[in-house]
Amino acid sequence: MHEIFRIHSTLSTFWWILLGVFFVIYIVLDGADLGAGVFSLLLNNENDRAAVMSSMAGTWDANETWLVVAGGVIFGAFPLVYGSTFNYLMIPLMFALWGIISRAVAFEFHVHAQSSRKFWGFMFGLGSLVAALFAGIALGATLLGFQMNTGNAQGIQVANDPFVNTVPHFSGNALSFLSAFSIWTGIGALIAGGLAGTLYLCARFEQDDPIYLKAHKSATLFSFLALAAVVITLIWSYAIMPDAAQWTGSGWFGWLILLIAILISAYKMMSNHAAHRDFAALLWCGAIVLFMWGGMWATNFPYIIPQTWTISQGGNPANDLAILTLFMTGFVPVMITYNVYQIWVFRKRITHLAGYESH
Amino acid sequence: MIIEDTLPVLLSRLDFAWITSLHILWTPVTIGMSWLLFFLEIAWLKTGNEHWYRLQRFFEKLFIVNFGAGVATGVTMEMAFGILYGPFSQAVGPFFGNILGFETITAFMYEAGFIGLMIFGWGKIGKGMHAFSTFNVALSSSLSAMWILVANGWMQSPTGVVLKDGLFQVTNWWQAIFNPNFNIGFPHMWVATVELALFFFAAVSAWFILKNRQANLFTKLLKPTLLALIIITPLQIFIGDELGREVAHDQPTSLAAMEGHFHTYLPDGKPNTSWNLIAIPDVSAGKNLFSIQIPHVLSLLETHTWDGVVTGMDHFAPNDRPNVWVPFYAFRVMVTIGFFLFFMALWGNWLRLRGKLTAEHLRKNPLFLRLMVFSGFLPYLAVWTGWWTREIGRQPWVVYNLMRTWQGVSHMSVTAESFWLIGYIIFELMVWGGAWYFFTRVIQKGPDMTSPVIGASDHDAHPSGGGIAKPTFAKPTMNKLN
């Protein structure tokens, strides 16, 4: 029996790490796309907005799909977490999904539109904004944890019900997600998205293009905003989250190294950006995401949802995790390979004139 | 029965039914048409005939208008299990969750990784690589359909699991994946996507021939499409019959509802073999108030014998019986459409045999073309009614005979459920209306016959148009990126 428990906790921890990797890839790739969408609201020329859209025409779908992969991994490896957390996050996920829908159809409709071109351009920007804002809110709400209860979720009592009293369900209400902290993380996600999006546009447009110049200026502004947002989030988290106490505990040295790594990445990002080495700046921005998400994941350990689900409580039985590991792990490098190829094909810098062509 | 009919449970079902019904509008085109686009591309590469290229690029535009809607509503689907049916997701997680995880990793992402290359890669990647991308989109979307049907088929015939500690734990993966319903349900759905895509081709072609625009080009497309349909339409009827027998075997309540079959035996003790053509069912009374019956047909259909016993609704406790109205009539609509589409395929090929499948002949007697345009809509209705039959027929269970629907519903207030429903009605109608509007725009604009063919000017292209051409796209270097 003991051995089985060890296998179970090893496999569930493996999927928890992989899940973290998928989230980082998603935030780096789609964060830039969503942020570029938010930035496009600041452009007052419809063709410029179209140029922003065509810069990601070949890759946005794959970038967004990393979120679906993360969702699929939560369902596949941690269904107990999936079934309760998504219930808890009903309202923010609903808004984020509406944002994603608006944005996705705007991509396909904008090219063909004439009289409704402005509308779909606006839906692209607004959809990006709503998706980023509510994804951020959902993240903040998740970090605070939620109440659970055994018994039937609908509150119906029936004798001999095999499903109650064993698995805890979410038991709060539709607005449980709402708090000052979760709203703040939503705003934080918009700022971070704005930074990633403008850095991405700098790497995608010719350096003398009007869109480049505008994005370059905004990125500088966003990088200062983002730095402030990171400081506020860290202090706020330390104040309210029990697990954050370890930052100043006996292992403080490791956390300090992580903080220094984040600060160095931020410095490298800003100096590369100032020197117009746009791709390098974008990569350093990705490094910040990696370090921060890694830090958050490590802080939460052994919880997958802080104070709510531990990694092994939320995980599937060992047998199912083993099947998932055996059949799916090999596909991870394959997925990454064809995604890298697709992004590589669409790497060429474009100009604002791309907005005049049908992309 | 009382619990099943409470407002929160009914609303949660309606919430899910709405997003599912509006999602299935898009995916069959993606799945079926991606194969047809691949064949068009291969036809172009093999023959060098520019017409196939023009048609491919034209239908690709319709494909991509459809695609965005399918992906966006699909992301919703993936999250909706956890949002609307949290306790269900938890209980079925060990199997169902794994399968959905398989789907995202081996299909959803696979498709996304090649769709960009397929749509925007023209001229940026070689012709061979492009055809390979189209092939991958086709294969991955079919794989996606397969996994989804594994998951849904298992909800209809849950084999290979035991219920332990409130979770359905898998005891035999082979049996759970290749569950009896999946083995026939997946072919039925996959063939439906191909049939729908073929009728999409045929209907658009018929419209162009009717309008006398590029009539010869579209007649050229109509011929192989009709030839494929003469195989696909009867095949689908055959598979459908097999699925009906499977349901009769593994899900007798669903079959009884589909056929309005209330009494297993007649009052004189003989098996009730009658098939109801139409009926006015009354579930609470456990009988049909009115029906037109044809003796022996039901036994022939479900048991392939003259007098075989088909289990009726009276065999089951009243609180285990599904609604009858919806499955009964939805099933009849689907079957009628299936036979009508078979008839259209026969008619088209008959015209061809007599040498009348030319633009001139067809326009002279436009009834065939008009009915063909109309037939473009019918497969959509058939897919809808088929799924409604399947899902409502399974009630009151979410996992047949093991977990009731109300046991799987999330902790939600009626207000939250209504908010979801109203919001999704607005958004999905916007998607639907928008897609329809842009479909008509792209169709009205017609195929682009003038732009240079991609790769045609390449000196190293194969003279016939085939082979792998070098991309005309200027490769930037890393220096420029930095």
Interface residues (C-beta under 8 A of the other chain):
Chain A: A57 G58 T59 D61 A62 E64 T65 W66 L67 V68 V69 G71 G72 V73 I74 F75 G76 A77 F78 P79 L80 Y82 G83 S84 T85 F86 N87 L89 M90 I91 L93 M94 L97 W98 I100 I101 S102 R103 A104 V105 F107 E108 F109 H112 A113 N152 A153 Q154 G155 I156 V158 D161 P162 F163 V164 N165 T166 V167 H169 F170 S171 G172 N173 A174 A203 R277 D278 F279 A280 N316 P317 N319 D320 I323 L324 F327 M328 F331 V332 M335 Y338 N339 Q342 V345 F346 R347 K348 R349 H359
Chain B: I3 T6 P8 V9 K61 I64 V65 F67 G68 A69 V71 A72 T73 G74 V75 T76 E78 M79 F81 G82 I83 Y85 G86 P87 F88 S89 Q90 A91 V92 G93 P94 F95 F96 G97 N98 I99 L100 G101 F102 E103 T104 I105 T106 F108 M109 Y110 A112 G113 F114 I115 G116 L117 I119 F120 G121 K124 I125 L163 D165 G166 L167 Q169 V170 W173 M403 W406 Q407 V409 S410 H411 M412 S413 T415 A416 F419 W420 G423 F427 M430 V431 G434 A435 F438 R441 V442 F473 A474 P476 K480 L481 N482
